[in-house]
Protein backbone atom coordinates (compact mmCIF):
# COMPACT_ATOMS: atom_id res chain seq x y z
CA UNK A 1 0.00 0.00 0.00
CA UNK A 2 2.94 2.35 0.69
CA UNK A 3 4.09 1.91 -2.93
CA UNK A 4 0.58 2.73 -4.15
CA UNK A 5 0.58 5.93 -2.11
CA UNK A 6 3.90 6.98 -3.67
CA UNK A 7 2.71 6.26 -7.23
CA UNK A 8 -0.53 8.11 -6.68
CA UNK A 9 1.15 11.15 -5.11
CA UNK A 10 3.46 11.52 -8.11
CA UNK A 11 0.62 11.55 -10.67
CA UNK A 12 -2.33 13.29 -8.98
CA UNK A 13 -3.52 16.80 -8.28
CA UNK A 14 -3.88 18.09 -4.71
CA UNK A 15 -7.59 17.23 -4.34
CA UNK A 16 -7.05 13.67 -5.56
CA UNK A 17 -4.09 13.26 -3.21
CA UNK A 18 -6.14 14.36 -0.19
CA UNK A 19 -8.97 11.97 -1.06
CA UNK A 20 -6.59 9.11 -1.69
CA UNK A 21 -4.59 9.68 1.49
CA UNK A 22 -7.84 9.80 3.50
CA UNK A 23 -8.87 6.51 1.93
CA UNK A 24 -5.46 5.02 2.75
CA UNK A 25 -5.79 5.99 6.43
CA UNK A 26 -9.13 4.18 6.57
CA UNK A 27 -7.60 1.23 4.71
CA UNK A 28 -4.77 0.94 7.22
CA UNK A 29 -7.28 0.80 10.07
CA UNK A 30 -9.22 -1.80 8.11
CA UNK A 31 -6.06 -3.87 7.67
CA UNK A 32 -5.44 -3.79 11.42
CA UNK A 33 -8.85 -5.39 11.96
CA UNK A 34 -7.89 -8.25 9.64
CA UNK A 35 -4.58 -8.68 11.45
CA UNK A 36 -6.35 -8.83 14.83
CA UNK A 37 -8.91 -11.39 13.61
CA UNK A 38 -6.13 -13.70 12.47
CA UNK A 39 -6.12 -15.02 16.03
CA UNK A 40 -9.14 -17.04 14.89
CA UNK A 41 -8.52 -20.11 12.72
CA UNK A 42 -9.88 -20.49 9.19
CA UNK A 43 -13.01 -22.64 9.13
CA UNK A 44 -12.51 -25.16 6.33
CA UNK A 45 -16.20 -25.30 5.37
CA UNK A 46 -17.13 -21.63 5.74
CA UNK A 47 -18.12 -19.55 2.71
CA UNK A 48 -18.75 -15.80 2.92
CA UNK A 49 -20.63 -14.04 0.10
CA UNK A 50 -21.54 -10.49 -0.76
CA UNK A 51 -23.32 -8.64 -3.55
CA UNK A 52 -23.59 -4.96 -4.44
CA UNK A 53 -21.57 -3.99 -1.37
CA UNK A 54 -24.12 -5.27 1.09
CA UNK A 55 -27.27 -4.06 -0.66
CA UNK A 56 -28.85 -7.35 -1.73
CA UNK A 57 -29.05 -11.11 -1.53
CA UNK A 58 -28.75 -11.68 -5.24
CA UNK A 59 -26.72 -11.97 -8.43
CA UNK A 60 -24.23 -14.75 -9.14
CA UNK A 61 -23.25 -15.45 -5.51
CA UNK A 62 -26.91 -16.05 -4.61
CA UNK A 63 -27.34 -18.64 -7.34
CA UNK A 64 -24.15 -20.43 -6.33
CA UNK A 65 -25.41 -20.72 -2.75
CA UNK A 66 -28.90 -21.71 -3.91
CA UNK A 67 -27.39 -24.62 -5.84
CA UNK A 68 -25.25 -25.65 -2.87
CA UNK A 69 -28.36 -25.67 -0.70
CA UNK A 70 -30.25 -27.68 -3.31
CA UNK A 71 -27.47 -30.27 -3.31
CA UNK A 72 -27.50 -30.26 0.51
CA UNK A 73 -23.75 -29.61 0.67
CA UNK A 74 -22.32 -29.34 4.18
CA UNK A 75 -20.99 -25.77 4.35
CA UNK A 76 -21.44 -22.84 6.70
CA UNK A 77 -22.91 -20.14 4.46
CA UNK A 78 -22.65 -16.47 5.50
CA UNK A 79 -23.97 -13.41 3.64
CA UNK A 80 -22.72 -9.88 4.38
CA UNK A 81 -25.62 -7.43 4.11
CA UNK A 82 -26.63 -4.03 5.45
CA UNK A 83 -29.11 -3.95 8.31
CA UNK A 84 -31.64 -1.72 6.51
CA UNK A 85 -32.02 -4.05 3.55
CA UNK A 86 -34.76 -6.68 3.70
CA UNK A 87 -34.06 -9.70 1.54
CA UNK A 88 -35.56 -13.13 1.07
CA UNK A 89 -32.70 -15.18 2.41
CA UNK A 90 -32.87 -18.99 2.86
CA UNK A 91 -32.76 -20.32 6.41
CA UNK A 92 -29.54 -22.13 5.51
CA UNK A 93 -27.73 -18.79 5.01
CA UNK A 94 -26.59 -16.77 8.02
CA UNK A 95 -27.08 -13.02 7.72
CA UNK A 96 -24.06 -10.98 8.92
CA UNK A 97 -23.80 -7.21 9.33
CA UNK A 98 -22.06 -5.22 6.64
CA UNK A 99 -19.75 -3.20 8.87
CA UNK A 100 -15.92 -3.18 9.11
CA UNK A 101 -15.73 -5.37 12.22
CA UNK A 102 -18.19 -7.97 10.96
CA UNK A 103 -16.68 -8.01 7.46
CA UNK A 104 -13.13 -8.41 8.78
CA UNK A 105 -14.11 -11.20 11.18
CA UNK A 106 -16.10 -13.28 8.70
CA UNK A 107 -13.65 -12.85 5.83
CA UNK A 108 -10.72 -13.67 8.11
CA UNK A 109 -12.31 -16.93 9.23
CA UNK A 110 -13.77 -18.20 5.93
CA UNK A 111 -12.16 -20.70 3.59
CA UNK A 112 -13.86 -19.19 0.53
CA UNK A 113 -14.97 -15.69 -0.46
CA UNK A 114 -17.52 -15.21 -3.25
CA UNK A 115 -18.27 -11.65 -4.35
CA UNK A 116 -19.77 -9.87 -7.35
CA UNK A 117 -18.16 -6.53 -6.44
CA UNK A 118 -14.79 -5.27 -5.29
CA UNK A 119 -13.40 -5.65 -1.80
CA UNK A 120 -12.14 -2.48 -0.12
CA UNK A 121 -8.44 -1.75 -0.03
CA UNK A 122 -7.08 -2.94 3.29
CA UNK A 123 -8.82 -6.29 2.99
CA UNK A 124 -6.24 -8.97 3.81
CA UNK A 125 -6.54 -12.50 2.45
CA UNK A 126 -4.73 -15.35 4.16
CA UNK A 127 -2.63 -17.87 2.23
CA UNK A 128 -5.06 -20.78 2.50
CA UNK A 129 -8.14 -18.76 1.50
CA UNK A 130 -9.77 -18.61 -1.94
CA UNK A 131 -11.35 -15.47 -3.41
CA UNK A 132 -13.84 -16.15 -6.24
CA UNK A 133 -14.87 -13.08 -8.24
CA UNK A 134 -18.11 -13.53 -10.24
CA UNK A 135 -18.66 -9.87 -11.23
CA UNK A 136 -22.21 -8.55 -11.57
CA UNK A 137 -22.67 -8.28 -15.31
CA UNK A 138 -22.70 -10.50 -18.33
CA UNK A 139 -21.25 -9.71 -21.75
CA UNK A 140 -21.88 -6.01 -22.29
CA UNK A 141 -21.26 -2.97 -24.45
CA UNK A 142 -20.36 -0.42 -21.79
CA UNK A 143 -16.85 -0.02 -20.47
CA UNK A 144 -16.16 -1.40 -17.01
CA UNK A 145 -13.41 -1.33 -14.42
CA UNK A 146 -10.20 0.47 -15.33
CA UNK A 147 -11.45 1.03 -18.90
CA UNK A 148 -14.26 3.24 -17.62
CA UNK A 149 -12.22 5.03 -14.94
CA UNK A 150 -8.88 5.79 -16.59
CA UNK A 151 -8.79 9.20 -14.93
CA UNK A 152 -9.88 7.98 -11.51
CA UNK A 153 -6.59 6.73 -10.10
CA UNK A 154 -8.17 5.67 -6.79
CA UNK A 155 -10.60 3.43 -8.65
CA UNK A 156 -7.72 1.97 -10.65
CA UNK A 157 -5.81 1.13 -7.46
CA UNK A 158 -8.84 -0.62 -5.98
CA UNK A 159 -9.22 -2.78 -9.09
CA UNK A 160 -5.54 -3.63 -9.05
CA UNK A 161 -5.70 -4.43 -5.35
CA UNK A 162 -8.52 -6.91 -5.92
CA UNK A 163 -6.85 -8.45 -8.96
CA UNK A 164 -3.88 -9.25 -6.76
CA UNK A 165 -6.08 -11.12 -4.26
CA UNK A 166 -8.45 -12.99 -6.57
CA UNK A 167 -7.82 -16.70 -7.17
CA UNK A 168 -10.39 -17.20 -9.92
CA UNK A 169 -12.91 -15.22 -11.97
CA UNK A 170 -16.05 -16.54 -13.64
CA UNK A 171 -16.68 -15.70 -17.28
CA UNK A 172 -19.37 -16.59 -19.81
CA UNK A 173 -17.23 -16.43 -22.97
CA UNK A 174 -13.73 -16.03 -24.33
CA UNK A 175 -14.49 -12.43 -25.29
CA UNK A 176 -15.71 -11.63 -21.77
CA UNK A 177 -12.51 -13.12 -20.39
CA UNK A 178 -10.49 -10.76 -22.58
CA UNK A 179 -12.56 -7.81 -21.34
CA UNK A 180 -12.07 -8.83 -17.69
CA UNK A 181 -8.33 -9.18 -18.05
CA UNK A 182 -8.00 -5.73 -19.56
CA UNK A 183 -10.65 -3.95 -17.47
CA UNK A 184 -9.57 -5.38 -14.12
CA UNK A 185 -5.86 -5.87 -14.73
CA UNK A 186 -6.38 -9.53 -13.85
CA UNK A 187 -3.95 -12.22 -15.00
CA UNK A 188 -5.08 -15.19 -12.87
CA UNK A 189 -7.29 -18.19 -13.50
CA UNK A 190 -10.62 -17.75 -15.31
CA UNK A 191 -13.42 -20.32 -15.49
CA UNK A 192 -15.41 -19.85 -18.70
CA UNK A 193 -18.41 -21.73 -17.35
CA UNK A 194 -21.21 -19.21 -17.86
CA UNK A 195 -23.05 -16.90 -15.46
CA UNK A 196 -24.66 -18.79 -12.54
CA UNK A 197 -27.51 -16.29 -12.36
CA UNK A 198 -28.52 -17.09 -15.95
CA UNK A 199 -29.32 -20.73 -15.25
CA UNK A 200 -32.75 -19.37 -14.32
CA UNK A 201 -33.53 -18.87 -18.04
CA UNK A 202 -33.63 -22.64 -18.50
CA UNK A 203 -36.12 -23.26 -15.69
CA UNK A 204 -39.92 -23.12 -15.72
CA UNK A 205 -40.89 -19.52 -16.48
CA UNK A 206 -44.37 -19.91 -14.97
CA UNK A 207 -43.24 -20.10 -11.35
CA UNK A 208 -41.21 -16.90 -11.62
CA UNK A 209 -44.00 -15.11 -13.47
CA UNK A 210 -46.39 -16.13 -10.70
CA UNK A 211 -44.01 -14.78 -8.05
CA UNK A 212 -43.63 -11.45 -9.86
CA UNK A 213 -47.41 -11.21 -10.41
CA UNK A 214 -48.04 -11.62 -6.68
CA UNK A 215 -45.48 -8.94 -5.85
CA UNK A 216 -46.86 -6.37 -8.33
CA UNK A 217 -50.47 -7.59 -8.49
CA UNK A 218 -50.03 -7.91 -12.25
CA UNK A 219 -51.83 -11.16 -13.04
CA UNK A 220 -53.42 -11.13 -16.49
CA UNK A 221 -51.33 -8.16 -17.62
CA UNK A 222 -48.30 -7.99 -19.90
CA UNK A 223 -45.08 -6.77 -18.33
CA UNK A 224 -42.73 -4.24 -19.90
CA UNK A 225 -39.45 -3.89 -18.03
CA UNK A 226 -37.50 -0.63 -18.25
CA UNK A 227 -33.97 -1.26 -16.98
CA UNK A 228 -31.30 1.31 -17.90
CA UNK A 229 -27.82 1.26 -16.40
CA UNK A 230 -26.31 4.10 -14.37
CA UNK A 231 -24.44 7.15 -15.63
CA UNK A 232 -20.96 8.25 -14.63
CA UNK A 233 -22.32 11.14 -12.53
CA UNK A 234 -25.12 8.89 -11.13
CA UNK A 235 -27.81 11.31 -12.36
CA UNK A 236 -31.22 9.94 -13.34
CA UNK A 237 -32.78 12.90 -15.16
CA UNK A 238 -31.59 11.58 -18.53
CA UNK A 239 -33.42 8.31 -17.86
CA UNK A 240 -36.84 9.96 -17.98
CA UNK A 241 -39.15 8.84 -20.77
CA UNK A 242 -42.78 9.38 -21.81
CA UNK A 243 -43.88 6.23 -20.02
CA UNK A 244 -47.64 6.63 -20.48
CA UNK A 245 -47.19 7.06 -24.21
CA UNK A 246 -44.93 3.99 -24.31
CA UNK A 247 -47.65 1.89 -22.64
CA UNK A 248 -50.26 3.15 -25.09
CA UNK A 249 -48.00 2.28 -28.01
CA UNK A 250 -47.34 -1.24 -26.74
CA UNK A 251 -51.07 -1.84 -26.22
CA UNK A 252 -51.89 -0.69 -29.77
CA UNK A 253 -49.09 -2.63 -31.41
CA UNK A 254 -49.13 -5.87 -29.39
CA UNK A 255 -52.57 -5.85 -27.75
CA UNK A 256 -53.48 -6.45 -24.12
CA UNK A 257 -53.05 -4.39 -20.98
CA UNK A 258 -49.44 -3.53 -20.17
CA UNK A 259 -47.74 -2.65 -16.89
CA UNK A 260 -44.39 -0.88 -16.90
CA UNK A 261 -41.83 -2.00 -14.30
CA UNK A 262 -39.15 0.66 -13.77
CA UNK A 263 -35.90 -0.90 -12.61
CA UNK A 264 -32.99 1.49 -12.09
CA UNK A 265 -29.45 0.30 -11.45
CA UNK A 266 -28.68 -0.59 -7.78
CA UNK A 267 -26.40 2.45 -7.70
CA UNK A 268 -29.56 4.58 -8.01
CA UNK A 269 -31.69 2.78 -5.40
CA UNK A 270 -32.36 5.98 -3.44
CA UNK A 271 -33.12 8.05 -6.54
CA UNK A 272 -35.54 5.37 -7.77
CA UNK A 273 -37.96 6.17 -4.94
CA UNK A 274 -38.67 9.65 -6.30
CA UNK A 275 -37.62 9.11 -9.93
CA UNK A 276 -41.21 9.51 -11.17
CA UNK A 277 -44.73 9.45 -9.79
CA UNK A 278 -45.62 5.77 -9.78
CA UNK A 279 -49.11 4.37 -10.32
CA UNK A 280 -50.90 1.05 -10.74
CA UNK A 281 -49.65 1.00 -14.36
CA UNK A 282 -46.10 2.29 -13.81
CA UNK A 283 -44.45 0.61 -10.83
CA UNK A 284 -41.15 0.87 -8.97
CA UNK A 285 -39.32 -2.41 -9.52
CA UNK A 286 -35.98 -1.16 -8.21
CA UNK A 287 -36.69 -2.65 -4.80
CA UNK A 288 -37.42 -6.12 -6.20
CA UNK A 289 -34.43 -8.18 -5.10
CA UNK A 290 -33.74 -10.48 -8.05
CA UNK A 291 -33.24 -8.86 -11.45
CA UNK A 292 -33.11 -12.16 -13.33
CA UNK A 293 -36.62 -13.06 -12.13
CA UNK A 294 -37.90 -9.80 -13.61
CA UNK A 295 -36.19 -10.64 -16.91
CA UNK A 296 -37.77 -14.09 -16.97
CA UNK A 297 -41.22 -12.77 -16.09
CA UNK A 298 -41.30 -9.78 -18.45
CA UNK A 299 -42.71 -9.86 -21.97
CA UNK A 300 -40.51 -7.06 -23.29
CA UNK A 301 -37.48 -5.06 -22.24
CA UNK A 302 -36.41 -1.46 -22.83
CA UNK A 303 -32.80 -0.70 -21.91
CA UNK A 304 -29.81 1.30 -23.09
CA UNK A 305 -26.33 -0.23 -23.01
CA UNK A 306 -26.89 -2.37 -19.91
CA UNK A 307 -25.62 -5.95 -20.18
CA UNK A 308 -29.14 -7.15 -19.31
CA UNK A 309 -29.95 -6.83 -23.03
CA UNK A 310 -27.86 -9.97 -23.67
CA UNK A 311 -29.37 -11.82 -20.70
CA UNK A 312 -32.89 -11.03 -21.90
CA UNK A 313 -32.14 -12.00 -25.50
GIGI-V882817 format. One record per helix or strand of 2 or more residues. SS is the DSSP state (H for helix, E for strand). FROM is the first residue (numbers start at 0). LEN is the number of residues. Records with the same first field share a line. If there is no record, write none. Layout:
SS = FROM-LEN, FROM-LEN
This chain:
H = 1-10, 13-26, 51-3, 58-12, 99-9, 144-4, 152-13, 173-11, 195-7, 204-12, 236-3, 242-12, 265-8, 290-7, 307-5
E = 42-8, 75-6, 92-5, 109-6, 129-4, 167-4, 188-4, 221-5, 257-5, 281-3, 299-3
